Amino acid sequence: MKSGARHWLLPLTAVCIVLGGMLGIQVRSQKERGEMQVGRQTSALVGMLTRTEAQLEQQREETGRLRALLAQYEEEAASERGLVRVMREELQASRIALGAVAVRGPGIELELADSTRRSIGGIGAEDLYVIHDADLLQVANELWAAGAEAVALNGQRLVTGSSIACSARLIEVNGVAIASPFLFQAIGDKDKLVSALNIRGGVLDGLRLLEFPVKLTTNDEITIPPLSVTPKHIYAQPVERESKQ
């Protein structure tokens, strides 16, 4: 080999070595940057996935909470509706029992009048052939005993505490004067009411023997008015319940 060739071979070799080193460094740097980029992207994706899972879990918990709350509201609403319904039914039953409202339904109508038989005997014998308050009371009691749910006499509602009493030649019901003929209206089981009134030895049986006009009919719908005179309670007062500790 000539000396001239040797002269430029050494610098060329050095340049190649330097370029090779620099190329190796660049390749390694590119690889490291690539790995770092992939790592960053992977970390970002992992972070996003973690946050998404956390959000989904939070949403599931919130959905569960809202469903439980909705179920609670529905239960309370249903319970409240049931309670209101029961209270309304109890109030209505009390109003009917107290005669505070008009009622209608199947039942019977009974009309009574003084006897057509002429009185025979001394003074006071004519009282035997007229309707008395005791007769009307007995009819009312027989109706109640037969299961009547509402009763009226000449348009006056009979309830617990109602009075039927003689007043001179008239009869008073709840303080209101009525006269013959007397019309009972009762709501209930028609057959039971008729059977109770026609029982042997009952009040109607005795009236028929003395020729009192008795007209007993059934009706699929009878209307009975409310109590016309509201009873006053001066001495009786409700007892307040003591709160439990």
C-alpha positions as CSV (number, residue, x, y, z in Angstrom):
1,M,0.0,0.0,0.0
2,K,1.3,3.4,-0.9
3,S,2.1,5.9,1.7
4,G,-0.5,8.4,0.2
5,A,-3.3,6.0,0.7
6,R,-2.3,5.4,4.3
7,H,-2.3,9.1,4.8
8,W,-6.1,9.5,4.2
9,L,-7.2,6.0,5.4
10,L,-6.7,6.9,9.1
11,P,-8.8,10.0,9.0
12,L,-11.5,8.2,7.0
13,T,-11.6,5.4,9.6
14,A,-11.9,8.0,12.4
15,V,-14.8,9.7,10.6
16,C,-16.6,6.4,10.1
17,I,-16.1,5.5,13.7
18,V,-17.5,8.9,14.8
19,L,-20.4,8.7,12.3
20,G,-21.2,5.2,13.5
21,G,-21.1,6.3,17.1
22,M,-23.3,9.3,16.4
23,L,-25.7,7.1,14.4
24,G,-25.9,4.6,17.3
25,I,-26.6,7.4,19.7
26,Q,-29.4,8.8,17.4
27,V,-31.0,5.4,17.0
28,R,-30.9,4.8,20.7
29,S,-32.3,8.3,21.3
30,Q,-35.1,7.7,18.8
31,K,-35.9,4.3,20.5
32,E,-35.9,5.9,23.9
33,R,-38.1,8.7,22.7
34,G,-40.4,6.2,21.1
35,E,-40.6,4.1,24.2
36,M,-41.2,7.2,26.3
37,Q,-44.0,8.3,23.9
38,V,-45.6,4.9,24.1
39,G,-45.2,4.9,27.8
40,R,-46.9,8.3,28.1
41,Q,-49.7,7.3,25.8
42,T,-50.2,4.1,27.7
43,S,-50.2,6.0,31.0
44,A,-52.7,8.4,29.6
45,L,-54.9,5.6,28.4
46,V,-54.6,3.8,31.8
47,G,-55.5,7.0,33.6
48,M,-58.5,7.6,31.3
49,L,-59.7,4.0,31.8
50,T,-59.3,4.3,35.6
51,R,-61.2,7.6,35.7
52,T,-63.9,6.1,33.4
53,E,-64.3,3.0,35.6
54,A,-64.5,5.3,38.7
55,Q,-67.2,7.4,37.0
56,L,-69.1,4.3,36.0
57,E,-68.9,3.0,39.6
58,Q,-70.1,6.4,40.9
59,Q,-73.0,6.4,38.4
60,R,-74.0,2.9,39.4
61,E,-74.0,3.9,43.1
62,E,-76.0,7.0,42.3
63,T,-78.5,5.0,40.2
64,G,-78.8,2.5,43.0
65,R,-79.4,5.2,45.6
66,L,-82.0,6.9,43.4
67,R,-83.8,3.6,42.8
68,A,-83.9,2.9,46.5
69,L,-85.2,6.4,47.2
70,L,-87.9,6.0,44.5
71,A,-89.0,2.7,46.0
72,Q,-89.2,4.3,49.4
73,Y,-91.3,7.2,48.0
74,E,-93.6,4.7,46.2
75,E,-94.0,2.7,49.4
76,E,-94.7,5.8,51.5
77,A,-97.1,7.1,48.9
78,A,-98.9,3.8,48.7
79,S,-99.1,3.6,52.5
80,E,-100.3,7.2,52.7
81,R,-103.0,6.5,50.1
82,G,-104.0,3.3,51.9
83,L,-104.2,5.3,55.2
84,V,-106.2,8.1,53.6
85,R,-108.6,5.5,52.1
86,V,-109.1,3.8,55.4
87,M,-109.6,7.1,57.2
88,R,-112.1,8.2,54.5
89,E,-114.0,4.9,54.8
90,E,-114.1,5.2,58.6
91,L,-115.2,8.8,58.4
92,Q,-118.0,7.9,56.0
93,A,-119.2,5.1,58.1
94,S,-119.3,7.4,61.2
95,R,-121.2,10.0,59.2
96,I,-123.8,7.4,58.2
97,A,-124.1,6.1,61.7
98,L,-124.6,9.6,63.0
99,G,-127.1,10.4,60.4
100,A,-125.0,13.3,59.1
101,V,-125.5,12.4,55.4
102,A,-128.4,11.2,53.2
103,V,-128.2,7.5,52.2
104,R,-129.9,5.3,49.7
105,G,-130.2,1.6,49.1
106,P,-132.6,-1.4,49.0
107,G,-135.0,-1.8,51.9
108,I,-138.6,-1.6,53.0
109,E,-141.3,1.0,53.6
110,L,-143.9,0.4,56.3
111,E,-147.0,2.6,56.6
112,L,-149.1,2.5,59.8
113,A,-152.4,4.3,60.6
114,D,-154.9,4.4,63.4
115,S,-157.3,1.5,63.5
116,T,-160.5,1.5,61.4
117,R,-162.3,-0.3,64.2
118,R,-164.7,1.9,66.2
119,S,-164.0,2.0,69.9
120,I,-166.4,0.2,72.2
121,G,-166.3,0.8,75.9
122,G,-165.9,3.6,78.4
123,I,-163.7,6.7,78.5
124,G,-160.2,6.1,77.3
125,A,-161.1,2.9,75.3
126,E,-160.4,4.9,72.1
127,D,-156.7,4.9,73.0
128,L,-156.6,1.2,72.2
129,Y,-157.1,1.9,68.5
130,V,-154.6,4.6,67.9
131,I,-150.9,4.4,67.3
132,H,-148.8,5.2,70.3
133,D,-145.1,6.0,70.7
134,A,-144.5,2.6,72.2
135,D,-145.8,0.9,69.0
136,L,-143.4,3.0,66.9
137,L,-140.5,2.3,69.3
138,Q,-141.2,-1.4,69.0
139,V,-141.1,-1.2,65.2
140,A,-137.9,0.7,65.2
141,N,-136.3,-1.8,67.6
142,E,-137.4,-4.7,65.4
143,L,-135.9,-3.0,62.3
144,W,-132.5,-2.4,64.1
145,A,-132.5,-6.0,65.4
146,A,-133.0,-7.2,61.8
147,G,-129.9,-5.4,60.6
148,A,-131.3,-2.1,59.3
149,E,-128.5,0.2,58.4
150,A,-130.6,3.4,58.3
151,V,-134.1,4.1,59.5
152,A,-136.4,7.1,59.2
153,L,-139.9,7.8,60.5
154,N,-142.0,10.4,58.7
155,G,-138.8,11.8,57.2
156,Q,-137.0,12.1,60.5
157,R,-133.8,10.1,60.7
158,L,-133.5,7.7,63.6
159,V,-130.0,7.3,65.1
160,T,-128.5,6.3,68.5
161,G,-130.1,8.7,71.0
162,S,-133.1,9.5,68.9
163,S,-136.3,10.0,70.9
164,I,-139.9,8.9,70.0
165,A,-142.3,10.3,72.6
166,C,-146.0,11.4,72.9
167,S,-146.8,15.0,73.0
168,A,-150.5,15.6,73.6
169,R,-152.3,14.1,70.6
170,L,-149.1,14.1,68.5
171,I,-145.8,12.2,68.6
172,E,-142.5,13.8,68.5
173,V,-139.4,12.4,66.8
174,N,-136.1,14.1,67.8
175,G,-138.3,17.0,69.0
176,V,-140.2,17.3,65.7
177,A,-144.0,16.7,65.8
178,I,-145.4,14.1,63.4
179,A,-148.9,12.6,63.0
180,S,-150.7,9.6,61.6
181,P,-150.2,8.0,59.1
182,F,-146.7,7.0,60.1
183,L,-144.2,5.9,57.4
184,F,-141.1,3.9,58.3
185,Q,-138.3,3.7,55.8
186,A,-135.4,1.3,56.4
187,I,-132.3,0.3,54.3
188,G,-131.0,-3.2,54.6
189,D,-131.6,-6.8,53.6
190,K,-135.2,-6.6,52.3
191,D,-136.0,-10.3,53.1
192,K,-134.6,-10.1,56.6
193,L,-136.5,-6.9,57.4
194,V,-139.8,-8.2,56.1
195,S,-139.4,-11.5,58.0
196,A,-138.5,-9.6,61.2
197,L,-141.6,-7.4,61.0
198,N,-144.0,-10.2,60.1
199,I,-142.8,-12.5,62.9
200,R,-145.6,-14.2,64.8
201,G,-146.4,-12.3,68.0
202,G,-144.5,-9.2,66.8
203,V,-145.8,-5.6,66.7
204,L,-147.4,-5.9,63.3
205,D,-149.2,-9.1,64.2
206,G,-150.8,-7.4,67.2
207,L,-151.8,-4.3,65.1
208,R,-153.4,-6.4,62.4
209,L,-155.6,-8.2,65.0
210,L,-157.0,-4.8,66.0
211,E,-157.5,-3.8,62.4
212,F,-154.8,-1.2,62.1
213,P,-154.0,-0.5,58.4
214,V,-150.5,-2.0,57.8
215,K,-148.9,-1.6,54.4
216,L,-145.5,-3.2,54.0
217,T,-143.6,-3.0,50.7
218,T,-140.1,-3.6,49.5
219,N,-138.1,-1.2,47.3
220,D,-134.8,-1.6,45.4
221,E,-133.8,1.9,46.2
222,I,-134.9,4.0,49.1
223,T,-133.5,7.4,50.0
224,I,-133.3,8.4,53.6
225,P,-132.5,12.0,54.5
226,P,-129.9,13.1,57.0
227,L,-130.7,14.1,60.6
228,S,-132.7,17.3,60.5
229,V,-131.8,18.3,64.0
230,T,-128.2,18.0,65.1
231,P,-128.0,16.8,68.7
232,K,-126.2,19.0,71.1
233,H,-123.8,17.7,73.7
234,I,-123.5,20.0,76.6
235,Y,-122.1,17.7,79.3
236,A,-120.4,14.9,77.3
237,Q,-116.9,15.8,76.2
238,P,-114.4,13.6,74.3
239,V,-111.6,12.1,76.3
240,E,-108.2,13.1,74.9
241,R,-105.7,10.3,74.7
242,E,-102.5,10.8,76.6
243,S,-99.4,10.7,74.5
244,K,-97.2,7.6,75.1
245,Q,-93.7,8.4,76.2
